[in-house]
Amino acid sequence: QSQLEESGGGSVQPGGSLRLSCTASGFSLEHYVVGWFRQAPGKEREGVLCISPSGRNTYYADSVKGRFYISRDKEKNTVYLDLSNLQPEDTAIFYCAARFAAVCSDYEGHYDDWGRGAQVTVSV
């Protein structure tokens, strides 16, 4: 069920920025909560951000507040993750996930549809 696809990953230097995109195929994200998760080498997958269908309810992990920003464009059926002031410890595979709900959740078991992930590498 590859209904979501991430794009925009890459390699940057510390302090750099990236924009990740999550685009759905075969269905509309209009009524879906969309979350971003990441898994760093040797660590468990963690919830990073989430946005409700309306955009009014969001979740930000403490480690990324002020640096990462989530938004959505209904016309393009896409959710964006803007990453700024990236640090080496941010290096991870970033996953986009969706759930048919109205409220955010950082628990990955609540999400039904997942992308394959996008690699973000931060190094000198």
C-alpha positions, 0 to 999 in steps of 0.5 A, spaced: 500 500 500 504 505 497 499 510 497 504 516 500 511 518 497 516 522 500 521 527 496 526 532 497 531 528 502 538 529 501 545 531 504 546 538 507 551 541 512 550 543 519 545 549 519 542 547 512 535 547 510 531 542 506 523 541 504 520 534 504 514 533 501 509 528 502 504 526 496 498 521 496 496 517 490 489 514 489 486 518 495 485 525 498 489 527 504 483 532 505 480 528 511 487 525 514 491 527 519 498 527 516 504 525 521 512 525 520 516 520 523 524 519 523 529 513 525 536 515 526 541 510 526 541 505 532 535 509 535 527 507 535 522 511 530 520 517 533 514 521 532 516 528 530 510 532 527 503 532 526 498 536 522 490 535 523 486 536 516 484 543 518 491 545 520 489 547 527 491 541 531 499 540 530 504 536 534 511 538 535 516 534 538 520 538 543 527 536 540 524 540 533 520 546 536 523 552 532 527 548 527 521 544 523 515 546 521 509 542 518 504 545 513 499 542 508 497 544 501 490 541 499 490 543 492 496 539 491 494 534 496 501 534 499 504 536 506 510 539 507 516 538 512 520 544 512 527 543 516 531 548 518 538 549 522 539 542 521 544 538 525 548 532 525 543 528 530 538 530 525 540 525 520 535 519 519 530 516 515 524 521 515 517 517 514 510 520 512 504 517 515 497 518 514 490 516 518 483 517 517 482 522 523 481 529 526 486 529 531 494 528 531 497 523 534 505 521 535 503 514 536 505 510 529 500 504 531 495 509 529 497 510 522 495 506 516 498 509 510 506 510 510 511 512 505 517 508 504 522 514 507 526 519 505 534 520 507 536 526 510 543 526 512 547 532 515 554 532 515 560 537 514 
